[in-house]
């Protein structure tokens, strides 16, 4: 009798076919997003760029005023010093404002991505830059951009926020000082008044 392995193999393939089809139709547990594209193409990302451009234009105007003074009088030492000071301050502020915008956008995008992951049942969503290779179907960047566009982001100058926080903290510190300092002063005053009396009593001769 001839023994054929074809039938068992065919049977095995038939048995495996449903599993293969199920694997193909099952939803992948991993997705990727292009974070750079989200930051660049989303409406909040564009608003952040516009916000930074406004701050840059404001600082550039101040630099232009001083440069105009130097054009009229190149030997103006005071103007040269002001130009250098304002230029360095402008660079530092732009770095601060850029980082602030990035932080605000990143935190918001992370919340959106995490909500999307939970809603869609993904186990992991990676930045596409961290993936060596992936199927185009795993890219959900377009969905995230659409979700991010629904978010409202209010950008505020980081420098002004810091100044406002300092102003708000000042009255509290002052109030705390008023509560503590008078009590300490009164105690010190009483101690000072009591000291001469104690000294006089100790110095007075005993009566016979």
One Martini backbone bead per residue (centre of mass of N, CA, C, O) as a GRO file, in nm:
protein
  208
    1UNK     BB    1   0.096   0.036   0.023
    2UNK     BB    2   0.048   0.362  -0.034
    3UNK     BB    3   0.188   0.641   0.125
    4UNK     BB    4   0.035   0.953   0.189
    5UNK     BB    5   0.100   1.303   0.279
    6UNK     BB    6  -0.115   1.486   0.147
    7UNK     BB    7  -0.368   1.459   0.318
    8UNK     BB    8  -0.259   1.554   0.590
    9UNK     BB    9  -0.160   1.829   0.484
   10UNK     BB   10  -0.429   1.931   0.385
   11UNK     BB   11  -0.570   1.904   0.657
   12UNK     BB   12  -0.380   2.094   0.806
   13UNK     BB   13  -0.440   2.344   0.631
   14UNK     BB   14  -0.742   2.353   0.694
   15UNK     BB   15  -0.707   2.388   1.001
   16UNK     BB   16  -0.528   2.659   0.969
   17UNK     BB   17  -0.701   2.862   0.809
   18UNK     BB   18  -0.876   2.997   1.026
   19UNK     BB   19  -0.634   3.109   1.182
   20UNK     BB   20  -0.524   3.285   0.955
   21UNK     BB   21  -0.777   3.454   0.913
   22UNK     BB   22  -0.788   3.562   1.201
   23UNK     BB   23  -0.512   3.708   1.193
   24UNK     BB   24  -0.585   3.901   0.956
   25UNK     BB   25  -0.856   4.027   1.100
   26UNK     BB   26  -0.718   4.107   1.331
   27UNK     BB   27  -0.633   4.342   1.546
   28UNK     BB   28  -0.384   4.528   1.603
   29UNK     BB   29  -0.174   4.609   1.895
   30UNK     BB   30  -0.016   4.809   1.700
   31UNK     BB   31   0.093   5.153   1.663
   32UNK     BB   32   0.161   5.452   1.465
   33UNK     BB   33   0.324   5.781   1.483
   34UNK     BB   34   0.377   6.116   1.359
   35UNK     BB   35   0.484   6.366   1.552
   36UNK     BB   36   0.585   6.580   1.351
   37UNK     BB   37   0.322   6.595   1.187
   38UNK     BB   38   0.136   6.678   1.415
   39UNK     BB   39   0.283   6.944   1.484
   40UNK     BB   40   0.266   7.063   1.187
   41UNK     BB   41  -0.054   6.994   1.082
   42UNK     BB   42  -0.193   7.089   1.311
   43UNK     BB   43  -0.370   7.343   1.445
   44UNK     BB   44  -0.213   7.380   1.712
   45UNK     BB   45   0.065   7.384   1.575
   46UNK     BB   46   0.012   7.640   1.404
   47UNK     BB   47  -0.056   7.822   1.646
   48UNK     BB   48   0.224   7.802   1.777
   49UNK     BB   49   0.381   7.934   1.546
   50UNK     BB   50   0.225   8.202   1.545
   51UNK     BB   51   0.294   8.281   1.834
   52UNK     BB   52   0.605   8.293   1.792
   53UNK     BB   53   0.603   8.505   1.564
   54UNK     BB   54   0.492   8.734   1.741
   55UNK     BB   55   0.728   8.748   1.941
   56UNK     BB   56   0.952   8.790   1.732
   57UNK     BB   57   0.843   9.059   1.618
   58UNK     BB   58   0.861   9.218   1.880
   59UNK     BB   59   1.172   9.186   1.922
   60UNK     BB   60   1.261   9.293   1.643
   61UNK     BB   61   1.161   9.582   1.686
   62UNK     BB   62   1.362   9.654   1.911
   63UNK     BB   63   1.617   9.604   1.741
   64UNK     BB   64   1.556   9.809   1.513
   65UNK     BB   65   1.567  10.066   1.684
   66UNK     BB   66   1.867  10.042   1.763
   67UNK     BB   67   1.984  10.017   1.476
   68UNK     BB   68   1.896  10.301   1.390
   69UNK     BB   69   2.075  10.451   1.590
   70UNK     BB   70   2.346  10.332   1.480
   71UNK     BB   71   2.325  10.449   1.194
   72UNK     BB   72   2.342  10.747   1.295
   73UNK     BB   73   2.541  10.634   1.550
   74UNK     BB   74   2.804  10.417   1.565
   75UNK     BB   75   2.933  10.549   1.853
   76UNK     BB   76   2.705  10.440   2.033
   77UNK     BB   77   2.756  10.280   2.322
   78UNK     BB   78   2.474  10.246   2.444
   79UNK     BB   79   2.345  10.109   2.195
   80UNK     BB   80   2.536   9.868   2.183
   81UNK     BB   81   2.466   9.757   2.461
   82UNK     BB   82   2.162   9.725   2.414
   83UNK     BB   83   2.178   9.533   2.174
   84UNK     BB   84   2.321   9.301   2.319
   85UNK     BB   85   2.118   9.261   2.549
   86UNK     BB   86   1.858   9.217   2.377
   87UNK     BB   87   1.960   8.984   2.205
   88UNK     BB   88   2.012   8.782   2.435
   89UNK     BB   89   1.726   8.796   2.556
   90UNK     BB   90   1.577   8.704   2.299
   91UNK     BB   91   1.703   8.426   2.273
   92UNK     BB   92   1.617   8.319   2.551
   93UNK     BB   93   1.312   8.362   2.516
   94UNK     BB   94   1.267   8.187   2.264
   95UNK     BB   95   1.350   7.924   2.398
   96UNK     BB   96   1.132   7.932   2.616
   97UNK     BB   97   0.882   7.954   2.427
   98UNK     BB   98   0.932   7.701   2.261
   99UNK     BB   99   0.927   7.500   2.498
  100UNK     BB  100   0.644   7.571   2.593
  101UNK     BB  101   0.491   7.489   2.336
  102UNK     BB  102   0.589   7.198   2.325
  103UNK     BB  103   0.476   7.111   2.600
  104UNK     BB  104   0.179   7.171   2.545
  105UNK     BB  105   0.149   6.993   2.293
  106UNK     BB  106   0.255   6.724   2.403
  107UNK     BB  107   0.052   6.682   2.632
  108UNK     BB  108  -0.199   6.686   2.451
  109UNK     BB  109  -0.119   6.458   2.254
  110UNK     BB  110  -0.086   6.237   2.468
  111UNK     BB  111  -0.382   6.236   2.557
  112UNK     BB  112  -0.501   6.163   2.282
  113UNK     BB  113  -0.347   5.899   2.235
  114UNK     BB  114  -0.441   5.752   2.491
  115UNK     BB  115  -0.743   5.767   2.424
  116UNK     BB  116  -0.723   5.618   2.153
  117UNK     BB  117  -0.602   5.356   2.258
  118UNK     BB  118  -0.837   5.283   2.445
  119UNK     BB  119  -1.069   5.295   2.237
  120UNK     BB  120  -0.920   5.088   2.018
  121UNK     BB  121  -0.729   4.865   2.173
  122UNK     BB  122  -0.439   4.936   2.215
  123UNK     BB  123  -0.132   4.860   2.356
  124UNK     BB  124   0.047   5.026   2.138
  125UNK     BB  125   0.202   5.355   2.068
  126UNK     BB  126   0.431   5.466   1.832
  127UNK     BB  127   0.689   5.620   1.714
  128UNK     BB  128   0.801   5.599   1.395
  129UNK     BB  129   1.107   5.652   1.466
  130UNK     BB  130   1.117   5.378   1.657
  131UNK     BB  131   1.060   5.218   1.393
  132UNK     BB  132   1.201   5.007   1.165
  133UNK     BB  133   0.914   4.867   1.090
  134UNK     BB  134   0.593   4.902   0.902
  135UNK     BB  135   0.272   4.905   0.841
  136UNK     BB  136   0.058   5.129   0.702
  137UNK     BB  137  -0.192   5.034   0.877
  138UNK     BB  138  -0.049   5.129   1.157
  139UNK     BB  139  -0.105   5.420   1.071
  140UNK     BB  140  -0.265   5.692   1.288
  141UNK     BB  141  -0.212   5.995   1.228
  142UNK     BB  142  -0.475   6.104   1.104
  143UNK     BB  143  -0.650   6.052   1.354
  144UNK     BB  144  -0.489   6.231   1.549
  145UNK     BB  145  -0.513   6.497   1.400
  146UNK     BB  146  -0.822   6.510   1.415
  147UNK     BB  147  -0.830   6.510   1.729
  148UNK     BB  148  -0.646   6.759   1.778
  149UNK     BB  149  -0.829   6.970   1.621
  150UNK     BB  150  -1.046   6.964   1.871
  151UNK     BB  151  -0.850   7.121   2.029
  152UNK     BB  152  -0.788   7.364   2.286
  153UNK     BB  153  -0.528   7.617   2.276
  154UNK     BB  154  -0.359   7.829   2.520
  155UNK     BB  155  -0.124   8.062   2.459
  156UNK     BB  156   0.140   8.174   2.681
  157UNK     BB  157   0.366   8.363   2.805
  158UNK     BB  158   0.617   8.260   3.006
  159UNK     BB  159   0.725   8.527   3.126
  160UNK     BB  160   0.449   8.644   3.227
  161UNK     BB  161   0.377   8.409   3.411
  162UNK     BB  162   0.617   8.443   3.602
  163UNK     BB  163   0.549   8.732   3.692
  164UNK     BB  164   0.265   8.672   3.803
  165UNK     BB  165   0.352   8.466   4.018
  166UNK     BB  166   0.532   8.665   4.174
  167UNK     BB  167   0.305   8.872   4.242
  168UNK     BB  168   0.119   8.665   4.393
  169UNK     BB  169   0.338   8.587   4.612
  170UNK     BB  170   0.403   8.855   4.756
  171UNK     BB  171   0.149   8.905   4.938
  172UNK     BB  172   0.182   8.643   5.099
  173UNK     BB  173   0.457   8.710   5.219
  174UNK     BB  174   0.368   8.975   5.353
  175UNK     BB  175   0.148   8.856   5.534
  176UNK     BB  176   0.331   8.665   5.686
  177UNK     BB  177   0.512   8.890   5.803
  178UNK     BB  178   0.285   9.036   5.967
  179UNK     BB  179   0.214   8.796   6.157
  180UNK     BB  180   0.512   8.756   6.280
  181UNK     BB  181   0.674   9.017   6.339
  182UNK     BB  182   0.508   9.163   6.562
  183UNK     BB  183   0.529   8.942   6.773
  184UNK     BB  184   0.835   8.951   6.791
  185UNK     BB  185   0.860   9.252   6.863
  186UNK     BB  186   0.692   9.248   7.122
  187UNK     BB  187   0.866   9.044   7.273
  188UNK     BB  188   1.126   9.206   7.253
  189UNK     BB  189   1.017   9.456   7.403
  190UNK     BB  190   0.948   9.320   7.669
  191UNK     BB  191   1.231   9.214   7.727
  192UNK     BB  192   1.367   9.494   7.729
  193UNK     BB  193   1.196   9.614   7.966
  194UNK     BB  194   1.256   9.386   8.178
  195UNK     BB  195   1.564   9.397   8.207
  196UNK     BB  196   1.606   9.657   8.382
  197UNK     BB  197   1.439   9.563   8.623
  198UNK     BB  198   1.609   9.318   8.691
  199UNK     BB  199   1.872   9.477   8.728
  200UNK     BB  200   1.774   9.662   8.960
  201UNK     BB  201   1.701   9.442   9.161
  202UNK     BB  202   1.989   9.321   9.175
  203UNK     BB  203   2.137   9.601   9.253
  204UNK     BB  204   1.984   9.636   9.498
  205UNK     BB  205   2.006   9.679   9.823
  206UNK     BB  206   1.968   9.542  10.109
  207UNK     BB  207   1.762   9.566  10.375
  208UNK     BB  208   1.798   9.617  10.737
   0.00000   0.00000   0.00000
